[in-house]
Amino acid sequence: MTLPDQVRQSDYMDFAKYGTTARFNLASSGVLDCQLSDLDLTLDDLALHGPNAGGYPPLMQKIADRFGIDVGCVVTPGGGCSFSNHLAFAAILSAGDEVLVEDPTYELLTSTLGYLRADIRRFGRTPANGWRLDPEAIAALITPKTRLIVMTNLHNPSSALDSDEAVAAVAEAAAKVGALVLVDEVYRELMFRDGAAKTAFHPDGNIVVTSSLTKAYGVSGLRCGWILAPKGLAYHMSQLNDLFGVHPPHVAERMAVVAFDQLPSLRARANGLIDANRAAYRQLLGQHPRLEQEVFDQGTTVFPRLIDTDVDAFVETLKAKFDTGVVPGRFFFRPDRIRIGLGGNVETSRIAMERLAEALG
């Protein structure tokens, strides 16, 4: 898919900012925002000014220690996972470079690649395969022109989980033509219930990982995102960021360090919300005859197909008559589907699901 004109906006982000005003909201893919009191902050934890050469060292060290890697492989540009993706793409790609991107995918990924004038080609994830990667099929699409392969894990929008072995198989195929693989692992943070953080990144490999605290812990306002990359590439990304954001607000970096210390309690809070909402979804909508779907045991999103339904018209009716919001599947290149979030307030999420079931009939 070649985009002849440079993309200068994200239709999905426009929807996310202005189209999700329903009282009963199932459109959010993240965990309900926590409060400052949940971080157990003190004034001694905060400062307006601090070191800003190449990142805030205590924050970078927290991330490096968490994944057992050298701090030189960590980039902390701020802006959450979305800007981490943008910076990584910009550092890796030149205009016209061929990029393979999963389908369906998160629209902001393709919009950003379009803005950078990449030559976008797609590889499929299918419900018949549980939305999981097919490394052999991806390898068959790689050409000598391929510069980058882009995927999410957990998959956004379905919440399917791919094994590190599957990702490694894609990376091995990419390496044969000198290509890199970027894995957005922002939803993988939801999997670390036992506290052990895992990643597909290896310092001597060709995998670049992006992630953040924004989706899994209810601290999206901190915009704490990071990139894990081989040292030379990580340094290049850090230097390139001087042309974009220079460095994040230091007070947010300091608060992010505190948030890392509170991850066990933030994770427990998130697990309580997600587990209750998934149980409610399975009870109220899991067997609905108008929904074709797979509800996974992980993740904050479900991606059902609406049978014999004009999805955009249904979404508008759902909002207008039932004051309930979901995300139209067209933002993931699947116009016959909707994405439903499971990370919200338990009481209002259940009401939203009841209203969605009533609207479906």
C-alpha positions in Angstrom: 0.0 0.0 0.0 1.8 3.1 -1.2 0.4 6.4 0.2 0.8 9.0 -2.6 0.2 12.0 -0.3 1.9 12.6 3.0 -0.5 11.8 5.9 -0.8 14.7 8.3 -3.3 13.5 10.8 -4.7 10.4 12.5 -8.4 9.8 12.0 -8.4 7.5 15.0 -6.8 10.0 17.3 -9.4 12.6 16.2 -12.1 10.0 17.2 -10.3 9.2 20.4 -10.2 12.8 21.5 -13.6 14.0 20.3 -15.7 11.0 19.6 -15.7 9.1 22.9 -17.9 11.4 25.0 -20.6 8.8 25.8 -21.5 8.5 29.4 -21.0 4.7 29.3 -17.6 4.4 27.6 -16.2 1.1 26.3 -14.0 2.8 23.8 -10.9 3.2 25.9 -8.2 0.5 25.6 -6.4 1.4 28.8 -6.9 0.9 32.4 -9.0 3.4 34.3 -6.9 6.4 35.5 -5.6 6.2 39.0 -5.2 9.0 41.4 -2.1 10.7 42.7 -2.7 9.1 46.1 -2.3 5.7 44.4 1.4 6.6 43.7 2.1 7.5 47.4 4.0 10.5 46.2 5.8 13.0 48.5 7.1 16.5 47.6 10.6 15.1 48.1 9.9 12.8 45.1 9.4 15.8 42.8 11.5 18.5 41.2 11.0 20.8 38.2 14.5 20.6 36.9 17.1 17.9 36.6 19.5 16.1 34.3 18.3 16.1 30.7 21.3 14.9 28.6 20.1 11.7 26.9 17.4 11.0 29.4 16.8 11.0 33.2 19.3 8.4 34.5 17.2 7.0 37.4 14.2 6.4 35.1 16.4 4.8 32.4 18.0 2.6 35.0 14.6 1.4 36.3 13.6 0.3 32.8 17.0 -1.3 32.2 16.9 -3.2 35.5 13.4 -4.3 34.9 14.3 -6.1 31.6 17.8 -7.1 32.6 19.6 -5.0 29.9 22.2 -2.4 29.6 21.0 1.2 30.2 22.6 2.2 26.9 19.8 0.2 25.1 17.1 2.4 26.7 15.6 5.6 25.2 13.0 7.6 27.1 11.5 10.2 24.8 8.3 10.8 26.7 5.0 11.0 24.9 4.0 7.4 25.8 4.3 4.5 23.4 2.8 6.5 20.5 5.7 8.9 20.4 8.2 6.2 21.1 6.9 4.5 17.9 7.2 7.7 16.0 10.8 8.3 17.1 11.8 4.7 16.4 10.2 4.8 12.9 11.9 8.1 12.1 15.3 6.8 13.2 15.0 3.6 11.2 13.3 4.7 8.0 13.8 7.0 5.1 11.0 8.1 2.6 10.1 5.2 0.3 11.4 2.4 2.5 9.3 -0.7 2.5 7.6 -1.6 5.7 5.5 -4.7 6.5 2.7 -3.9 8.9 0.2 -6.4 10.5 -3.4 -6.3 9.4 -5.6 -5.5 11.3 -3.6 -3.0 13.2 -3.8 0.2 15.2 -4.4 3.1 12.8 -1.9 5.4 14.4 0.9 3.1 13.4 0.0 3.4 9.7 -0.7 7.1 9.9 2.7 7.7 11.4 4.4 5.6 8.8 2.4 7.4 6.1 3.6 10.8 7.5 7.1 9.5 7.2 6.4 8.5 3.6 7.0 4.8 4.1 5.9 2.2 1.4 3.5 0.2 3.5 2.7 -3.4 2.8 0.4 -5.6 4.9 0.6 -9.1 6.3 -2.5 -10.7 7.7 -3.6 -11.8 11.1 -6.8 -13.8 10.8 -9.5 -14.9 13.3 -9.1 -18.4 11.9 -5.6 -18.4 13.4 -6.6 -16.8 16.6 -5.3 -13.5 15.3 -1.7 -14.8 15.9 1.3 -14.3 13.8 2.1 -16.6 10.9 5.9 -16.4 10.6 6.1 -18.4 7.4 3.5 -16.2 5.7 5.3 -13.1 6.8 8.7 -14.4 5.6 7.2 -15.0 2.2 6.3 -11.3 1.9 9.8 -10.1 2.8 11.8 -8.6 -0.1 15.2 -7.2 -0.4 13.6 -3.8 -0.1 12.0 -4.5 3.3 13.5 -2.3 5.9 11.1 -2.8 8.9 8.4 -5.2 10.1 5.9 -3.8 12.5 3.6 -5.7 14.9 1.9 -5.3 18.3 2.1 -7.9 21.2 -0.5 -8.2 22.7 -2.2 -7.6 19.4 -4.1 -4.4 19.2 -7.1 -4.7 18.7 -7.8 -8.4 19.4 -5.6 -9.0 22.5 -4.0 -12.1 21.0 -0.7 -13.1 22.6 2.3 -14.1 20.4 5.1 -16.2 21.7 8.7 -14.9 21.8 9.5 -17.9 19.5 7.1 -16.7 16.9 8.4 -13.1 17.0 12.0 -14.5 16.9 11.1 -16.5 13.8 9.9 -13.3 12.1 13.1 -11.5 13.2 15.3 -14.3 11.8 13.6 -14.0 8.4 13.9 -10.2 8.5 17.6 -10.4 9.3 18.3 -12.2 6.0 17.6 -9.0 4.2 19.0 -6.7 6.9 15.6 -5.6 8.1 14.5 -4.8 11.7 11.4 -5.8 13.5 9.6 -3.4 15.8 7.3 -4.9 18.4 4.9 -2.5 20.3 4.6 -4.3 23.7 2.5 -1.7 25.5 -0.3 -4.2 26.2 2.2 -6.9 27.1 2.6 -5.0 30.4 -0.8 -6.5 31.3 0.7 -10.0 31.4 3.2 -9.4 34.2 0.9 -10.5 37.1 3.8 -12.2 38.9 6.0 -9.1 38.6 8.4 -10.7 36.1 8.7 -8.4 33.1 9.5 -10.1 29.8 10.4 -8.7 26.4 11.2 -9.8 22.9 14.2 -7.5 22.8 17.8 -8.8 22.8 20.7 -6.3 22.8 22.5 -8.1 20.0 19.5 -8.8 17.8 17.4 -7.0 15.2 14.3 -6.5 17.3 13.3 -3.0 18.6 10.7 -2.8 21.3 8.5 0.1 22.3 6.3 0.2 25.4 5.1 2.4 28.2 3.2 2.6 31.5 0.2 4.3 29.8 -2.2 1.4 29.1 -1.7 -1.1 31.9 -1.5 0.9 35.0 -3.8 3.9 34.9 -1.0 6.4 34.7 -1.4 7.6 31.2 -1.0 11.2 32.2 2.7 10.6 32.9 3.3 9.8 29.3 6.1 7.4 30.4 7.2 5.6 27.2 10.4 3.9 26.2 12.3 2.2 23.4 14.6 -0.8 23.7 17.1 -0.9 20.9 20.7 -2.0 20.2 23.1 0.6 21.7 24.1 2.3 18.5 20.6 2.7 17.2 19.4 3.7 20.7 22.0 6.5 20.7 20.9 7.6 17.2 17.3 7.7 18.5 18.2 9.8 21.5 20.1 12.3 19.2 17.2 12.5 16.8 14.8 13.3 19.6 16.6 16.6 19.9 14.7 17.6 16.8 11.4 16.5 18.2 10.8 17.0 21.9 14.4 17.5 23.3 13.4 15.9 26.6 10.2 15.2 28.6 9.0 17.4 31.5 11.3 16.5 34.4 8.5 16.4 37.0 6.8 13.6 34.9 10.1 11.7 34.7 10.4 11.9 38.5 6.8 10.8 39.0 7.4 7.9 36.6 10.3 6.6 38.8 7.9 6.6 41.7 5.3 4.8 39.6 7.8 2.0 38.8 8.1 1.5 42.6 4.3 1.2 42.9 3.8 -1.2 40.0 2.8 -4.2 42.2 -0.1 -2.2 43.7 -1.0 -0.6 40.4 -1.0 -4.0 38.7 -3.3 -5.5 41.4 -5.7 -2.6 40.9 -5.7 -3.1 37.2 -6.1 -6.9 37.5 -9.2 -6.3 39.6 -10.8 -4.0 37.1 -10.0 -6.2 34.0 -10.9 -9.5 35.6 -14.3 -8.2 36.7 -15.0 -6.6 33.4 -14.0 -9.6 31.4 -16.3 -11.8 33.5 -19.1 -9.4 32.9 -18.4 -9.4 29.2 -18.5 -13.1 29.0 -21.8 -13.2 30.9 -23.5 -10.5 29.0 -22.1 -10.6 25.5 -19.8 -13.6 25.2 -22.4 -15.8 23.6 -24.4 -13.1 21.8 -25.8 -14.4 18.5 -25.0 -11.3 16.7 -21.3 -11.3 17.7 -18.6 -13.5 16.1 -15.6 -13.3 18.4 -12.9 -14.8 20.5 -12.6 -13.5 24.0 -9.0 -14.0 25.3 -7.9 -14.5 28.9 -5.5 -11.6 28.5 -5.7 -8.0 27.4 -8.1 -5.1 27.8 -9.8 -5.3 24.4 -12.3 -7.5 22.5 -12.7 -7.3 18.8 -16.0 -8.9 17.7 -17.5 -9.0 14.3 -21.1 -7.7 14.1 -23.1 -10.1 11.9 -25.2 -8.5 9.2 -24.8 -5.0 10.6 -23.8 -1.6 9.3 -21.2 -1.0 12.0 -20.8 2.8 11.6 -24.6 3.3 11.8 -24.9 1.0 14.8 -22.1 2.8 16.6 -23.9 6.1 16.1 -27.2 4.7 17.3 -25.5 3.2 20.3 -24.1 6.5 21.3 -27.2 8.6 20.5 -29.9 6.3 22.0 -27.9 4.4 24.7 -25.2 6.9 25.6 -22.7 4.2 25.1 -19.4 4.3 23.2 -17.3 1.7 21.4 -14.6 2.0 18.7 -15.7 1.4 15.1 -13.6 -1.3 13.4 -12.7 0.9 10.4 -10.0 2.4 12.6 -8.3 -1.0 12.5 -9.1 -1.7 8.8 -12.0 -4.0 9.7 -15.3 -2.1 9.2 -17.4 -5.1 10.2 -16.0 -5.1 13.7 -15.9 -3.0 16.9 -13.3 -2.8 19.6 -14.6 -3.0 23.2 -12.5 -1.9 26.2 -12.4 -3.9 29.4 -10.3 -1.6 31.6 -12.9 0.9 32.9 -14.9 1.4 36.0 -16.5 -1.9 36.9 -20.0 -0.5 37.6 -20.3 1.7 34.6 -18.6 -0.8 32.3 -21.3 -3.4 33.2 -24.0 -0.9 32.5 -22.4 -0.1 29.2 -22.3 -3.8 28.3 -26.0 -4.2 29.2 -26.8 -1.3 27.0 -24.7 -2.7 24.2 -26.6 -6.1 24.5 -29.9 -4.2 24.4 -28.9 -2.3 21.3 -27.8 -5.5 19.6 -31.3 -7.0 20.4 
